[in-house]
Amino acid sequence: MKNQNFFIFLDASIDQSEVFNRVVSSVCILLTKDELVITLHGCTATICDKVKQSAEGAIQAAIELITRRGNELNETDVSRLLEMKTLRLLFVLHQSLPMQDRLHRSNM
């Protein structure tokens, strides 16, 4: 099984989404609870990536990790994760506003 998983990356006939799902599944199994929290914190920047495919992949991975292992997260973990994602989203939205709108909003 170990060699089979390695060679799946070398087989061009395998769908990329299948490879992605297997990688996320393997990572999900291997992470400890603390590593899970750190990984979810770390994916914040990638979720806001300017490269659409990268951002979508990070979102899918985060959803999969939370779906499979979310019951291991405590209230503090969830609160911190939500706060980090919200702050990052606000930062990205602020950066995407034209400069004129940003100046107008800061003077209010």
QUIUR-V961958 format. One record per residue. N is the residue number from 1. SS is DSSP state (hx for helix, st for strand, lp for the rest). PSI is psi in whole degrees, 0 to 359 (NA if undefined). D_FIRST is the distance of its C-alpha to the first C-alpha in whole Angstrom. Layout:
N|SS|PSI|D_FIRST / N|SS|PSI|D_FIRST
//
This chain:
1|lp|320|0 / 2|hx|311|4 / 3|hx|326|6 / 4|hx|317|5 / 5|hx|323|6 / 6|hx|315|9 / 7|hx|346|10 / 8|lp|330|11 / 9|lp|337|14 / 10|lp|346|15 / 11|lp|110|15 / 12|lp|343|19 / 13|lp|347|19 / 14|lp|135|16 / 15|lp|138|19 / 16|hx|323|19 / 17|hx|328|20 / 18|hx|318|16 / 19|hx|314|15 / 20|hx|313|17 / 21|hx|321|16 / 22|hx|320|13 / 23|hx|312|14 / 24|hx|318|17 / 25|hx|316|14 / 26|hx|316|12 / 27|hx|319|16 / 28|hx|321|17 / 29|hx|321|15 / 30|hx|334|16 / 31|lp|139|19 / 32|lp|174|22 / 33|hx|315|25 / 34|hx|319|27 / 35|hx|325|24 / 36|hx|312|24 / 37|hx|315|28 / 38|hx|318|28 / 39|hx|315|26 / 40|hx|324|28 / 41|hx|316|31 / 42|hx|336|30 / 43|hx|357|29 / 44|hx|312|32 / 45|hx|321|33 / 46|hx|326|31 / 47|hx|330|31 / 48|lp|17|35 / 49|lp|145|34 / 50|lp|337|36 / 51|lp|113|33 / 52|hx|315|33 / 53|hx|322|29 / 54|hx|314|28 / 55|hx|316|30 / 56|hx|321|29 / 57|hx|319|25 / 58|hx|320|26 / 59|hx|314|28 / 60|hx|316|25 / 61|hx|316|23 / 62|hx|317|25 / 63|hx|316|26 / 64|hx|317|22 / 65|hx|316|22 / 66|hx|321|26 / 67|hx|316|25 / 68|hx|324|22 / 69|hx|6|23 / 70|hx|331|27 / 71|hx|346|28 / 72|hx|346|27 / 73|lp|138|30 / 74|lp|176|34 / 75|hx|322|37 / 76|hx|317|37 / 77|hx|312|34 / 78|hx|317|34 / 79|hx|314|38 / 80|hx|317|37 / 81|hx|315|34 / 82|hx|319|37 / 83|hx|315|40 / 84|hx|316|38 / 85|hx|320|36 / 86|hx|314|40 / 87|hx|318|42 / 88|hx|318|39 / 89|hx|316|40 / 90|hx|320|44 / 91|hx|313|44 / 92|hx|317|42 / 93|hx|318|44 / 94|hx|317|47 / 95|hx|332|46 / 96|hx|346|46 / 97|lp|143|50 / 98|lp|150|52 / 99|hx|320|54 / 100|hx|316|57 / 101|hx|321|56 / 102|hx|317|54 / 103|hx|318|58 / 104|hx|315|59 / 105|hx|325|57 / 106|hx|339|57 / 107|lp|356|61 / 108|lp|NA|61
//
